[in-house]
Amino acid sequence: MKRNILLITMILAFISSSFSQTSITERVFQESVENKVEKMQQLIGFDNQTAQLIKEIELNFLLEVNKAEHCLWCRKQKRIGKLKIARDEQLQKILPRDQYIKYNAIENDLLNEHNRLWLE
């Protein structure tokens, strides 16, 4: 009887720690997305409403990529590629063309943030 109680307690402790792990991951992703979007907003100059939409898109993208990377039976690269395409399509719907081009260029390291010529 004592073994069963001890075993159940250990299983519950393990499960609760795994749930807290996902919340830590989500919190890290949330902070990362907020920093990224604030930096992009300063460089590109989109409004707060657009920034909020972009934060939602980026956070959803990171969470889905995380799920894809931990999926045992999935084709990870193919799924992540589809997620990238879907994110790009959503960003193109939200941002005007010139802002999307700048956003994409900064994200893919095509432009350096210290090179201010393209902003003028």
N, CA, C and O atoms as CSV, one atom per row, in Angstrom:
chain,resi,resn,atom,element,x,y,z
A,1,MET,N,N,0.820,-1.194,0.000
A,1,MET,CA,C,0.000,0.000,0.000
A,1,MET,C,C,0.866,1.262,0.000
A,1,MET,O,O,0.614,2.220,-0.731
A,2,LYS,N,N,1.901,1.223,0.853
A,2,LYS,CA,C,2.792,2.374,0.917
A,2,LYS,C,C,3.535,2.557,-0.415
A,2,LYS,O,O,3.786,3.681,-0.852
A,3,ARG,N,N,3.875,1.444,-1.038
A,3,ARG,CA,C,4.552,1.525,-2.335
A,3,ARG,C,C,3.655,2.178,-3.377
A,3,ARG,O,O,4.102,3.017,-4.159
A,4,ASN,N,N,2.395,1.785,-3.379
A,4,ASN,CA,C,1.465,2.365,-4.344
A,4,ASN,C,C,1.306,3.862,-4.138
A,4,ASN,O,O,1.287,4.618,-5.109
A,5,ILE,N,N,1.193,4.296,-2.909
A,5,ILE,CA,C,1.058,5.728,-2.615
A,5,ILE,C,C,2.327,6.462,-3.035
A,5,ILE,O,O,2.263,7.534,-3.637
A,6,LEU,N,N,3.470,5.880,-2.716
A,6,LEU,CA,C,4.738,6.488,-3.103
A,6,LEU,C,C,4.868,6.554,-4.627
A,6,LEU,O,O,5.310,7.563,-5.175
A,7,LEU,N,N,4.485,5.483,-5.296
A,7,LEU,CA,C,4.543,5.448,-6.756
A,7,LEU,C,C,3.615,6.494,-7.374
A,7,LEU,O,O,4.008,7.191,-8.310
A,8,ILE,N,N,2.413,6.608,-6.870
A,8,ILE,CA,C,1.458,7.600,-7.377
A,8,ILE,C,C,1.972,9.011,-7.128
A,8,ILE,O,O,1.842,9.882,-7.988
A,9,THR,N,N,2.551,9.239,-5.962
A,9,THR,CA,C,3.107,10.559,-5.649
A,9,THR,C,C,4.240,10.908,-6.603
A,9,THR,O,O,4.327,12.042,-7.075
A,10,MET,N,N,5.105,9.947,-6.889
A,10,MET,CA,C,6.218,10.202,-7.801
A,10,MET,C,C,5.716,10.470,-9.217
A,10,MET,O,O,6.250,11.340,-9.905
A,11,ILE,N,N,4.712,9.745,-9.654
A,11,ILE,CA,C,4.148,9.964,-10.989
A,11,ILE,C,C,3.509,11.343,-11.075
A,11,ILE,O,O,3.694,12.048,-12.067
A,12,LEU,N,N,2.767,11.733,-10.062
A,12,LEU,CA,C,2.154,13.065,-10.058
A,12,LEU,C,C,3.204,14.164,-10.042
A,12,LEU,O,O,3.040,15.191,-10.702
A,13,ALA,N,N,4.285,13.956,-9.292
A,13,ALA,CA,C,5.362,14.945,-9.257
A,13,ALA,C,C,6.016,15.069,-10.628
A,13,ALA,O,O,6.332,16.175,-11.067
A,14,PHE,N,N,6.217,13.962,-11.296
A,14,PHE,CA,C,6.810,13.981,-12.632
A,14,PHE,C,C,5.900,14.689,-13.631
A,14,PHE,O,O,6.367,15.498,-14.432
A,15,ILE,N,N,4.616,14.390,-13.587
A,15,ILE,CA,C,3.663,15.005,-14.505
A,15,ILE,C,C,3.559,16.505,-14.259
A,15,ILE,O,O,3.516,17.288,-15.208
A,16,SER,N,N,3.519,16.906,-12.999
A,16,SER,CA,C,3.409,18.341,-12.706
A,16,SER,C,C,4.667,19.085,-13.127
A,16,SER,O,O,4.588,20.228,-13.576
A,17,SER,N,N,5.833,18.447,-12.988
A,17,SER,CA,C,7.061,19.113,-13.432
A,17,SER,C,C,7.103,19.235,-14.943
A,17,SER,O,O,7.649,20.208,-15.465
A,18,SER,N,N,6.538,18.266,-15.663
A,18,SER,CA,C,6.523,18.362,-17.120
A,18,SER,C,C,5.575,19.461,-17.581
A,18,SER,O,O,5.846,20.123,-18.583
A,19,PHE,N,N,4.466,19.668,-16.870
A,19,PHE,CA,C,3.566,20.763,-17.216
A,19,PHE,C,C,4.220,22.109,-16.948
A,19,PHE,O,O,4.046,23.040,-17.734
A,20,SER,N,N,4.960,22.230,-15.868
A,20,SER,CA,C,5.640,23.492,-15.586
A,20,SER,C,C,6.732,23.746,-16.614
A,20,SER,O,O,7.047,24.901,-16.902
A,21,GLN,N,N,7.307,22.704,-17.165
A,21,GLN,CA,C,8.322,22.843,-18.208
A,21,GLN,C,C,7.740,23.528,-19.435
A,21,GLN,O,O,8.388,24.401,-20.012
A,22,THR,N,N,6.540,23.155,-19.845
A,22,THR,CA,C,5.953,23.780,-21.017
A,22,THR,C,C,5.634,25.241,-20.747
A,22,THR,O,O,5.771,26.076,-21.641
A,23,SER,N,N,5.215,25.564,-19.542
A,23,SER,CA,C,4.919,26.967,-19.257
A,23,SER,C,C,6.199,27.791,-19.253
A,23,SER,O,O,6.181,28.958,-19.644
A,24,ILE,N,N,7.308,27.204,-18.816
A,24,ILE,CA,C,8.593,27.900,-18.866
A,24,ILE,C,C,8.978,28.137,-20.318
A,24,ILE,O,O,9.433,29.225,-20.671
A,25,THR,N,N,8.801,27.140,-21.150
A,25,THR,CA,C,9.108,27.278,-22.568
A,25,THR,C,C,8.246,28.355,-23.209
A,25,THR,O,O,8.743,29.174,-23.982
A,26,GLU,N,N,6.967,28.355,-22.892
A,26,GLU,CA,C,6.076,29.376,-23.441
A,26,GLU,C,C,6.482,30.761,-22.977
A,26,GLU,O,O,6.429,31.717,-23.751
A,27,ARG,N,N,6.886,30.879,-21.721
A,27,ARG,CA,C,7.303,32.176,-21.192
A,27,ARG,C,C,8.560,32.667,-21.907
A,27,ARG,O,O,8.667,33.847,-22.238
A,28,VAL,N,N,9.503,31.768,-22.143
A,28,VAL,CA,C,10.730,32.147,-22.863
A,28,VAL,C,C,10.393,32.568,-24.290
A,28,VAL,O,O,10.912,33.568,-24.788
A,29,PHE,N,N,9.518,31.798,-24.948
A,29,PHE,CA,C,9.092,32.162,-26.298
A,29,PHE,C,C,8.395,33.523,-26.296
A,29,PHE,O,O,8.629,34.344,-27.184
A,30,GLN,N,N,7.549,33.760,-25.309
A,30,GLN,CA,C,6.820,35.033,-25.213
A,30,GLN,C,C,7.791,36.207,-25.088
A,30,GLN,O,O,7.639,37.215,-25.779
A,31,GLU,N,N,8.785,36.079,-24.212
A,31,GLU,CA,C,9.777,37.149,-24.038
A,31,GLU,C,C,10.582,37.358,-25.318
A,31,GLU,O,O,10.859,38.493,-25.705
A,32,SER,N,N,10.950,36.276,-25.959
A,32,SER,CA,C,11.715,36.364,-27.204
A,32,SER,C,C,10.923,37.085,-28.286
A,32,SER,O,O,11.452,37.945,-28.991
A,33,VAL,N,N,9.655,36.728,-28.410
A,33,VAL,CA,C,8.792,37.350,-29.421
A,33,VAL,C,C,8.600,38.833,-29.121
A,33,VAL,O,O,8.656,39.663,-30.028
A,34,GLU,N,N,8.375,39.166,-27.859
A,34,GLU,CA,C,8.184,40.575,-27.504
A,34,GLU,C,C,9.413,41.391,-27.828
A,34,GLU,O,O,9.299,42.488,-28.374
A,35,ASN,N,N,10.598,40.872,-27.498
A,35,ASN,CA,C,11.834,41.594,-27.814
A,35,ASN,C,C,12.023,41.750,-29.319
A,35,ASN,O,O,12.393,42.821,-29.801
A,36,LYS,N,N,11.767,40.683,-30.048
A,36,LYS,CA,C,11.943,40.717,-31.505
A,36,LYS,C,C,11.000,41.725,-32.149
A,36,LYS,O,O,11.419,42.516,-32.994
A,37,VAL,N,N,9.730,41.701,-31.756
A,37,VAL,CA,C,8.744,42.583,-32.386
A,37,VAL,C,C,8.993,44.031,-31.995
A,37,VAL,O,O,8.832,44.923,-32.829
A,38,GLU,N,N,9.383,44.292,-30.749
A,38,GLU,CA,C,9.705,45.665,-30.348
A,38,GLU,C,C,10.875,46.207,-31.154
A,38,GLU,O,O,10.860,47.359,-31.588
A,39,LYS,N,N,11.892,45.370,-31.353
A,39,LYS,CA,C,13.053,45.779,-32.144
A,39,LYS,C,C,12.641,46.058,-33.595
A,39,LYS,O,O,13.049,47.061,-34.182
A,40,MET,N,N,11.834,45.165,-34.160
A,40,MET,CA,C,11.360,45.355,-35.537
A,40,MET,C,C,10.485,46.604,-35.640
A,40,MET,O,O,10.554,47.335,-36.628
A,41,GLN,N,N,9.670,46.842,-34.626
A,41,GLN,CA,C,8.795,48.014,-34.648
A,41,GLN,C,C,9.617,49.294,-34.646
A,41,GLN,O,O,9.268,50.253,-35.334
A,42,GLN,N,N,10.699,49.323,-33.885
A,42,GLN,CA,C,11.566,50.499,-33.865
A,42,GLN,C,C,12.259,50.691,-35.210
A,42,GLN,O,O,12.388,51.816,-35.692
A,43,LEU,N,N,12.703,49.594,-35.814
A,43,LEU,CA,C,13.429,49.699,-37.083
A,43,LEU,C,C,12.513,50.004,-38.264
A,43,LEU,O,O,12.847,50.822,-39.121
A,44,ILE,N,N,11.355,49.339,-38.306
A,44,ILE,CA,C,10.481,49.450,-39.471
A,44,ILE,C,C,9.412,50.519,-39.285
A,44,ILE,O,O,9.098,51.258,-40.219
A,45,GLY,N,N,8.853,50.603,-38.080
A,45,GLY,CA,C,7.898,51.664,-37.792
A,45,GLY,C,C,6.449,51.300,-37.999
A,45,GLY,O,O,5.676,52.157,-38.429
A,46,PHE,N,N,6.033,50.076,-37.719
A,46,PHE,CA,C,4.606,49.749,-37.800
A,46,PHE,C,C,3.928,50.084,-36.472
A,46,PHE,O,O,4.593,50.245,-35.448
A,47,ASP,N,N,2.602,50.187,-36.500
A,47,ASP,CA,C,1.857,50.640,-35.320
A,47,ASP,C,C,1.683,49.531,-34.285
A,47,ASP,O,O,2.039,48.377,-34.525
A,48,ASN,N,N,1.122,49.907,-33.114
A,48,ASN,CA,C,0.980,48.967,-32.001
A,48,ASN,C,C,0.001,47.835,-32.299
A,48,ASN,O,O,0.211,46.704,-31.862
A,49,GLN,N,N,-1.051,48.127,-33.030
A,49,GLN,CA,C,-2.028,47.092,-33.365
A,49,GLN,C,C,-1.385,46.026,-34.256
A,49,GLN,O,O,-1.596,44.829,-34.059
A,50,THR,N,N,-0.615,46.466,-35.219
A,50,THR,CA,C,0.102,45.541,-36.095
A,50,THR,C,C,1.136,44.745,-35.293
A,50,THR,O,O,1.321,43.549,-35.518
A,51,ALA,N,N,1.804,45.419,-34.360
A,51,ALA,CA,C,2.787,44.740,-33.518
A,51,ALA,C,C,2.131,43.629,-32.707
A,51,ALA,O,O,2.708,42.552,-32.557
A,52,GLN,N,N,0.946,43.873,-32.189
A,52,GLN,CA,C,0.245,42.858,-31.415
A,52,GLN,C,C,-0.116,41.648,-32.278
A,52,GLN,O,O,0.018,40.505,-31.840
A,53,LEU,N,N,-0.568,41.902,-33.489
A,53,LEU,CA,C,-0.883,40.807,-34.411
A,53,LEU,C,C,0.363,40.000,-34.771
A,53,LEU,O,O,0.314,38.773,-34.856
A,54,ILE,N,N,1.468,40.691,-34.979
A,54,ILE,CA,C,2.715,40.012,-35.317
A,54,ILE,C,C,3.194,39.174,-34.132
A,54,ILE,O,O,3.700,38.067,-34.319
A,55,LYS,N,N,3.037,39.693,-32.920
A,55,LYS,CA,C,3.416,38.909,-31.737
A,55,LYS,C,C,2.631,37.606,-31.667
A,55,LYS,O,O,3.190,36.554,-31.356
A,56,GLU,N,N,1.342,37.678,-31.956
A,56,GLU,CA,C,0.520,36.463,-31.930
A,56,GLU,C,C,0.976,35.470,-32.997
A,56,GLU,O,O,1.064,34.270,-32.737
A,57,ILE,N,N,1.263,35.969,-34.188
A,57,ILE,CA,C,1.715,35.097,-35.277
A,57,ILE,C,C,3.043,34.443,-34.923
A,57,ILE,O,O,3.209,33.234,-35.084
A,58,GLU,N,N,3.985,35.239,-34.445
A,58,GLU,CA,C,5.323,34.714,-34.131
A,58,GLU,C,C,5.276,33.721,-32.974
A,58,GLU,O,O,5.949,32.691,-33.022
A,59,LEU,N,N,4.489,34.015,-31.930
A,59,LEU,CA,C,4.394,33.103,-30.798
A,59,LEU,C,C,3.757,31.788,-31.221
A,59,LEU,O,O,4.228,30.715,-30.843
A,60,ASN,N,N,2.692,31.870,-32.001
A,60,ASN,CA,C,2.049,30.656,-32.504
A,60,ASN,C,C,3.027,29.848,-33.358
A,60,ASN,O,O,3.072,28.621,-33.265
A,61,PHE,N,N,3.798,30.533,-34.178
A,61,PHE,CA,C,4.794,29.862,-35.020
A,61,PHE,C,C,5.826,29.129,-34.162
A,61,PHE,O,O,6.136,27.969,-34.431
A,62,LEU,N,N,6.359,29.789,-33.138
A,62,LEU,CA,C,7.367,29.152,-32.296
A,62,LEU,C,C,6.808,27.946,-31.549
A,62,LEU,O,O,7.479,26.922,-31.425
A,63,LEU,N,N,5.587,28.068,-31.057
A,63,LEU,CA,C,4.975,26.946,-30.341
A,63,LEU,C,C,4.733,25.761,-31.270
A,63,LEU,O,O,4.949,24.612,-30.884
A,64,GLU,N,N,4.283,26.040,-32.495
A,64,GLU,CA,C,4.054,24.960,-33.457
A,64,GLU,C,C,5.363,24.313,-33.906
A,64,GLU,O,O,5.418,23.098,-34.096
A,65,VAL,N,N,6.412,25.110,-34.077
A,65,VAL,CA,C,7.720,24.556,-34.437
A,65,VAL,C,C,8.235,23.681,-33.297
A,65,VAL,O,O,8.809,22.618,-33.534
A,66,ASN,N,N,8.029,24.128,-32.073
A,66,ASN,CA,C,8.439,23.334,-30.917
A,66,ASN,C,C,7.713,21.991,-30.899
A,66,ASN,O,O,8.319,20.955,-30.627
A,67,LYS,N,N,6.405,22.016,-31.191
A,67,LYS,CA,C,5.648,20.763,-31.256
A,67,LYS,C,C,6.179,19.861,-32.371
A,67,LYS,O,O,6.300,18.649,-32.192
A,68,ALA,N,N,6.491,20.454,-33.507
A,68,ALA,CA,C,6.983,19.674,-34.649
A,68,ALA,C,C,8.338,19.042,-34.333
A,68,ALA,O,O,8.605,17.908,-34.731
A,69,GLU,N,N,9.186,19.771,-33.620
A,69,GLU,CA,C,10.503,19.238,-33.291
A,69,GLU,C,C,10.420,18.083,-32.300
A,69,GLU,O,O,11.292,17.214,-32.292
A,70,HIS,N,N,9.398,18.062,-31.475
A,70,HIS,CA,C,9.249,16.996,-30.486
A,70,HIS,C,C,8.350,15.855,-30.971
A,70,HIS,O,O,8.122,14.893,-30.239
A,71,CYS,N,N,7.855,15.957,-32.170
A,71,CYS,CA,C,6.996,14.912,-32.729
A,71,CYS,C,C,7.871,13.757,-33.226
A,71,CYS,O,O,8.794,13.956,-34.017
A,72,LEU,N,N,7.570,12.571,-32.756
A,72,LEU,CA,C,8.398,11.415,-33.131
A,72,LEU,C,C,8.076,10.879,-34.515
A,72,LEU,O,O,8.963,10.380,-35.207
A,73,TRP,N,N,6.821,10.974,-34.927
A,73,TRP,CA,C,6.390,10.343,-36.165
A,73,TRP,C,C,6.222,11.326,-37.322
A,73,TRP,O,O,5.733,10.952,-38.388
A,74,CYS,N,N,6.617,12.553,-37.121
A,74,CYS,CA,C,6.418,13.576,-38.152
A,74,CYS,C,C,7.678,13.760,-38.992
A,74,CYS,O,O,8.788,13.438,-38.568
A,75,ARG,N,N,7.471,14.288,-40.192
A,75,ARG,CA,C,8.591,14.750,-41.007
A,75,ARG,C,C,8.851,16.188,-40.591
A,75,ARG,O,O,8.167,17.114,-41.026
A,76,LYS,N,N,9.854,16.354,-39.740
A,76,LYS,CA,C,10.086,17.641,-39.080
A,76,LYS,C,C,10.379,18.763,-40.066
A,76,LYS,O,O,9.769,19.830,-39.995
A,77,GLN,N,N,11.304,18.529,-40.979
A,77,GLN,CA,C,11.702,19.590,-41.906
A,77,GLN,C,C,10.546,20.019,-42.803
A,77,GLN,O,O,10.364,21.207,-43.070
A,78,LYS,N,N,9.777,19.059,-43.259
A,78,LYS,CA,C,8.644,19.375,-44.130
A,78,LYS,C,C,7.585,20.168,-43.365
A,78,LYS,O,O,7.037,21.142,-43.882
A,79,ARG,N,N,7.304,19.750,-42.148
A,79,ARG,CA,C,6.302,20.447,-41.340
A,79,ARG,C,C,6.759,21.859,-40.979
A,79,ARG,O,O,5.968,22.800,-41.037
A,80,ILE,N,N,8.023,22.009,-40.608
A,80,ILE,CA,C,8.543,23.341,-40.281
A,80,ILE,C,C,8.529,24.225,-41.515
A,80,ILE,O,O,8.249,25.420,-41.413
A,81,GLY,N,N,8.825,23.662,-42.677
A,81,GLY,CA,C,8.750,24.430,-43.922
A,81,GLY,C,C,7.347,24.940,-44.185
A,81,GLY,O,O,7.163,26.088,-44.589
A,82,LYS,N,N,6.351,24.084,-43.956
A,82,LYS,CA,C,4.962,24.502,-44.135
A,82,LYS,C,C,4.576,25.584,-43.129
A,82,LYS,O,O,3.835,26.509,-43.459
A,83,LEU,N,N,5.081,25.464,-41.901
A,83,LEU,CA,C,4.800,26.485,-40.884
A,83,LEU,C,C,5.415,27.831,-41.270
A,83,LEU,O,O,4.804,28.878,-41.057
A,84,LYS,N,N,6.627,27.802,-41.840
A,84,LYS,CA,C,7.272,29.041,-42.287
A,84,LYS,C,C,6.466,29.705,-43.401
A,84,LYS,O,O,6.279,30.922,-43.407
A,85,ILE,N,N,5.997,28.896,-44.332
A,85,ILE,CA,C,5.196,29.439,-45.438
A,85,ILE,C,C,3.907,30.055,-44.914
A,85,ILE,O,O,3.514,31.138,-45.346
A,86,ALA,N,N,3.248,29.369,-43.988
A,86,ALA,CA,C,2.001,29.890,-43.421
A,86,ALA,C,C,2.243,31.192,-42.657
A,86,ALA,O,O,1.444,32.124,-42.746
A,87,ARG,N,N,3.361,31.257,-41.896
A,87,ARG,CA,C,3.680,32.476,-41.162
A,87,ARG,C,C,3.958,33.625,-42.129
A,87,ARG,O,O,3.490,34.743,-41.913
A,88,ASP,N,N,4.713,33.358,-43.190
A,88,ASP,CA,C,5.006,34.400,-44.172
A,88,ASP,C,C,3.735,34.922,-44.839
A,88,ASP,O,O,3.599,36.123,-45.071
A,89,GLU,N,N,2.804,34.015,-45.147
A,89,GLU,CA,C,1.537,34.441,-45.744
A,89,GLU,C,C,0.740,35.322,-44.789
A,89,GLU,O,O,0.138,36.308,-45.215
A,90,GLN,N,N,0.730,34.979,-43.507
A,90,GLN,CA,C,0.018,35.795,-42.529
A,90,GLN,C,C,0.671,37.161,-42.372
A,90,GLN,O,O,-0.018,38.175,-42.261
A,91,LEU,N,N,2.003,37.185,-42.363
A,91,LEU,CA,C,2.708,38.471,-42.253
A,91,LEU,C,C,2.455,39.348,-43.479
A,91,LEU,O,O,2.326,40.565,-43.351
A,92,GLN,N,N,2.382,38.741,-44.660
A,92,GLN,CA,C,2.116,39.507,-45.873
A,92,GLN,C,C,0.717,40.115,-45.855
A,92,GLN,O,O,0.501,41.188,-46.420
A,93,LYS,N,N,-0.228,39.443,-45.215
A,93,LYS,CA,C,-1.584,39.987,-45.107
A,93,LYS,C,C,-1.631,41.181,-44.157
A,93,LYS,O,O,-2.418,42.106,-44.359
A,94,ILE,N,N,-0.793,41.165,-43.129
A,94,ILE,CA,C,-0.829,42.210,-42.105
A,94,ILE,C,C,0.002,43.425,-42.499
A,94,ILE,O,O,-0.447,44.562,-42.355
A,95,LEU,N,N,1.210,43.186,-42.994
A,95,LEU,CA,C,2.138,44.283,-43.278
A,95,LEU,C,C,2.020,44.757,-44.725
A,95,LEU,O,O,1.792,43.954,-45.629
A,96,PRO,N,N,2.176,46.065,-44.941
A,96,PRO,CA,C,2.304,46.555,-46.317
A,96,PRO,C,C,3.566,45.955,-46.953
A,96,PRO,O,O,4.476,45.511,-46.253
A,97,ARG,N,N,3.602,45.952,-48.259
A,97,ARG,CA,C,4.680,45.273,-48.979
A,97,ARG,C,C,6.071,45.757,-48.579
A,97,ARG,O,O,6.958,44.937,-48.342
A,98,ASP,N,N,6.277,47.065,-48.500
A,98,ASP,CA,C,7.608,47.569,-48.167
A,98,ASP,C,C,8.016,47.171,-46.747
A,98,ASP,O,O,9.176,46.838,-46.504
A,99,GLN,N,N,7.059,47.207,-45.804
A,99,GLN,CA,C,7.381,46.804,-44.434
A,99,GLN,C,C,7.652,45.302,-44.346
A,99,GLN,O,O,8.523,44.867,-43.594
A,100,TYR,N,N,6.906,44.516,-45.114
A,100,TYR,CA,C,7.143,43.075,-45.107
A,100,TYR,C,C,8.531,42.751,-45.671
A,100,TYR,O,O,9.230,41.886,-45.142
A,101,ILE,N,N,8.925,43.439,-46.733
A,101,ILE,CA,C,10.243,43.205,-47.321
A,101,ILE,C,C,11.341,43.531,-46.315
A,101,ILE,O,O,12.311,42.785,-46.186
A,102,LYS,N,N,11.190,44.645,-45.604
A,102,LYS,CA,C,12.173,45.011,-44.581
A,102,LYS,C,C,12.183,43.992,-43.446
A,102,LYS,O,O,13.248,43.585,-42.984
A,103,TYR,N,N,10.998,43.581,-42.997
A,103,TYR,CA,C,10.871,42.602,-41.917
A,103,TYR,C,C,11.551,41.291,-42.300
A,103,TYR,O,O,12.313,40.721,-41.519
A,104,ASN,N,N,11.267,40.828,-43.498
A,104,ASN,CA,C,11.842,39.581,-43.991
A,104,ASN,C,C,13.358,39.703,-44.152
A,104,ASN,O,O,14.092,38.767,-43.835
A,105,ALA,N,N,13.819,40.830,-44.634
A,105,ALA,CA,C,15.255,41.030,-44.847
A,105,ALA,C,C,16.005,41.048,-43.517
A,105,ALA,O,O,17.087,40.471,-43.410
A,106,ILE,N,N,15.448,41.697,-42.519
A,106,ILE,CA,C,16.100,41.734,-41.209
A,106,ILE,C,C,16.094,40.347,-40.572
A,106,ILE,O,O,17.100,39.907,-40.016
A,107,GLU,N,N,14.970,39.672,-40.656
A,107,GLU,CA,C,14.854,38.355,-40.040
A,107,GLU,C,C,15.800,37.342,-40.664
A,107,GLU,O,O,16.338,36.488,-39.959
A,108,ASN,N,N,16.009,37.417,-41.951
A,108,ASN,CA,C,16.873,36.463,-42.645
A,108,ASN,C,C,18.312,36.959,-42.762
A,108,ASN,O,O,19.097,36.413,-43.538
A,109,ASP,N,N,18.659,37.988,-41.998
A,109,ASP,CA,C,20.010,38.560,-41.963
A,109,ASP,C,C,20.493,39.019,-43.330
A,109,ASP,O,O,21.684,38.946,-43.629
A,110,LEU,N,N,19.567,39.491,-44.159
A,110,LEU,CA,C,19.953,40.053,-45.446
A,110,LEU,C,C,20.382,41.501,-45.300
A,110,LEU,O,O,21.165,42.013,-46.100
A,111,LEU,N,N,19.860,42.159,-44.263
A,111,LEU,CA,C,20.236,43.534,-43.960
A,111,LEU,C,C,20.702,43.609,-42.517
A,111,LEU,O,O,20.161,42.945,-41.633
A,112,ASN,N,N,21.696,44.414,-42.304
A,112,ASN,CA,C,22.210,44.630,-40.962
A,112,ASN,C,C,21.438,45.778,-40.334
A,112,ASN,O,O,21.179,46.781,-40.998
A,113,GLU,N,N,21.068,45.650,-39.078
A,113,GLU,CA,C,20.288,46.706,-38.417
A,113,GLU,C,C,21.083,47.997,-38.258
A,113,GLU,O,O,20.492,49.060,-38.069
A,114,HIS,N,N,22.413,47.926,-38.331
A,114,HIS,CA,C,23.239,49.118,-38.190
A,114,HIS,C,C,23.367,49.874,-39.513
A,114,HIS,O,O,23.844,51.009,-39.531
A,115,ASN,N,N,22.946,49.257,-40.616
A,115,ASN,CA,C,22.959,49.907,-41.910
A,115,ASN,C,C,21.626,50.643,-42.077
A,115,ASN,O,O,20.618,50.027,-42.422
A,116,ARG,N,N,21.621,51.949,-41.835
A,116,ARG,CA,C,20.382,52.722,-41.818
A,116,ARG,C,C,20.013,53.278,-43.198
A,116,ARG,O,O,18.989,53.952,-43.314
A,117,LEU,N,N,20.784,53.029,-44.222
A,117,LEU,CA,C,20.506,53.587,-45.534
A,117,LEU,C,C,19.153,53.130,-46.073
A,117,LEU,O,O,18.450,53.919,-46.705
A,118,TRP,N,N,18.782,51.901,-45.842
A,118,TRP,CA,C,17.542,51.353,-46.389
A,118,TRP,C,C,16.316,51.910,-45.702
A,118,TRP,O,O,15.209,51.792,-46.227
A,119,LEU,N,N,16.490,52.522,-44.522
A,119,LEU,CA,C,15.353,53.100,-43.813
A,119,LEU,C,C,14.974,54.479,-44.341
A,119,LEU,O,O,13.863,54.950,-44.096
A,120,GLU,N,N,15.870,55.121,-45.052
A,120,GLU,CA,C,15.621,56.493,-45.515
A,120,GLU,C,C,14.828,56.518,-46.793
A,120,GLU,O,O,14.534,57.594,-47.316
